[in-house]
Amino acid sequence: MDFDETVTKKRSLGALRKTPKTKDRSPDSTGILKLERHTFDAIAKQFRETDADTIDCCIAGWRNTDSKGERYVTVEISPKYVARRHEPAQSSDLADFI
C-alpha cells in the first residue's frame, strides 16, 4: 500500500450563494471552491492521458442553511471515473509453469 492509499483525502468542496443580479447576464449564484491537490492531479492526469482540450468532471450539490438562516448550495468537483484497462491476470499456479 502506498502513501496515497493510507491517507483520507479531503473532498474539493465549495459553496454557492445567491447574489444580487446587476445585469441580465449576471450569475444567480457565486462562490469559492477549495480545489484539493489530489483532485487537480487526477483531472490533470486525465488531460495528459487523453491529450484532450476538454474533459468531463463530476459536480454535486447539497442544499444547506447557515447559522443566519441563509440558504446556500455546497458543491463538490471530482474527476469523472474512468475505468482502467485490466491486463490479463498472470497465473501463479505451478502447473502453468511446467
N, C-alpha and C positions, 0 to 999 in steps of 0.2 A: 504494500500500500504506500503510495507516495504522499507527500505533504498535503496536496490539494484534497485528497480524499479524507483526511483526518480532521480538517478544519470545516466548521459550519460556515457556509458562505452567506453573507448578507445579501438581501434582495435589493435590486435597483428600484427604489421607491421615490415617489414624489407626490405632490398634491396639486389639484386644480381647484381654483376658487373662482366664483362668479366675479366678473369685472364689469364696470360700467362701460357701455358702448359709447365711444366718442365719434365713431364713423360707422357707416353701414357695414364696412368690411372688417371692423374691429372684432377680435375674438370674443366669444361669450365667456370664456374662462382662460386664465393664465396660471402659471405656477412654475415650480422648480422640480427637477428630477435629480436625485443623487445617484449618479451612474457609478456603480461599483466596478473596479478594475477587472474582475473576472468576467463580468457581463460584457464589458468593452472588448476584452481579449477574445471571448467566444465569437462576438459579432465580427471583429477584425479578422479572425481566422476564417470565417465563412467568406468574407470578401476575398481574402488571399487565395483560398482553395477553389473558388468558383471564377475568379477574375471578372466578377460581375460589377456593373455600375450600381445596381440596386439589389438588396436582399430583403426578404421578409423578416420582420421581428414580431414577437408577440407583445401585445399590450393588454393589460387587465385593469379593471377599475372597481372600486368599492365605495359606495356612498357612506359618508360619515357626518357627524355633527361635532363641532369643537365645544370647548367649555363655555363659550359665549353664546352657544346655540346656533352658530353659523354653520350652514351646510357646505361640504366640500367633497371632492372625489379623490381618494387615494389611488394613484396609478402605479403600475409596475411595468417595466420593459424587460424583456428577456429574449435571448436568441431563439429563433424558431428551431425546434428539434429536427435534426437531420440524421436519419438512420445511417449508421456506419456500415460499410460493406464488410461482411464477415468472410474471412479466409476459411477454406475448409479446415476442419479440425485435424490436427495431427494425431494419429493413433498412438497410444502408449502401450498397446498390447504387445507383449514379447513375441507372440506368434506372427505378427505382421513384419517383424524384422528378420525372421528366419526364412 
